[in-house]
Amino acid sequence: MIERQTIVTWHEPSEKLPADDSFVVVTISGKVRNATYDHAFAIGSYVPDEGWYIEGFDPDESDANITVNAWCDLEPYGGGNG
């Protein structure tokens, strides 16, 4: 059996942003309604001049206060035999 290891690099948004129109894995912290998040995983994308869009969160939520701590892009698993 061949073992495959994938290494990713995490980026702080203040240092580097993802490419436009790409979805990336992010860690988020903050509060929305009654839920508190502390470095939780989510899927997000960055829209220039608008900010972060986080999958499953309404950007117009009046009490939403979410911070993206870091992001990384992952190559999706494509299957195959090695």
C-alpha positions in Angstrom: 0.0 0.0 0.0 1.2 3.5 -0.8 0.8 6.1 1.8 0.1 9.6 0.6 0.7 12.6 2.8 -0.7 16.0 1.9 0.8 19.0 3.6 -1.1 22.3 3.6 0.0 25.8 4.6 -2.2 28.0 6.8 -2.2 31.7 6.0 -3.2 34.6 8.2 -5.6 36.9 6.3 -3.5 40.0 7.2 -0.5 38.4 5.4 -2.2 36.8 2.4 -5.7 36.4 0.9 -7.0 33.5 -1.3 -7.5 33.9 -5.0 -10.8 35.5 -6.0 -13.7 33.1 -6.6 -12.1 30.3 -4.7 -13.4 28.4 -1.7 -11.0 27.6 1.1 -10.9 26.0 4.5 -11.0 28.7 7.3 -10.9 28.7 11.0 -13.3 31.2 12.5 -14.0 32.7 16.0 -16.9 34.8 17.2 -20.6 34.7 18.0 -23.7 34.4 15.9 -27.1 34.4 17.7 -26.6 31.9 20.6 -23.6 30.1 19.1 -19.9 30.8 20.0 -17.1 29.6 17.7 -13.5 29.3 18.8 -11.2 28.4 15.9 -13.9 26.3 14.3 -13.5 24.9 10.8 -15.7 26.3 8.0 -15.6 26.9 4.2 -15.2 30.5 3.1 -14.2 32.7 0.2 -12.9 36.3 0.2 -14.6 38.9 -2.0 -12.5 42.0 -2.6 -14.2 45.2 -1.3 -16.8 43.1 0.6 -14.8 40.8 2.9 -15.2 37.2 3.9 -18.2 35.1 2.9 -18.5 32.1 5.3 -20.7 29.1 4.1 -23.8 28.8 6.2 -23.7 32.3 7.7 -25.9 35.2 6.5 -23.5 38.2 5.9 -26.4 40.5 6.8 -27.0 38.9 10.2 -27.3 41.9 12.5 -25.6 40.3 15.5 -23.0 38.3 13.6 -19.4 38.9 14.7 -17.1 36.4 13.0 -13.4 36.7 12.5 -11.4 34.5 10.1 -8.3 33.5 12.0 -6.5 31.7 9.2 -7.2 29.9 5.8 -5.7 27.2 3.7 -6.5 25.8 0.3 -6.9 22.1 -0.1 -6.7 20.0 -3.2 -9.9 17.9 -3.2 -9.5 14.2 -3.2 -9.8 13.0 -6.8 -9.7 9.3 -6.3 -7.5 7.0 -8.3 -4.9 4.5 -7.4 -1.9 6.4 -6.2 
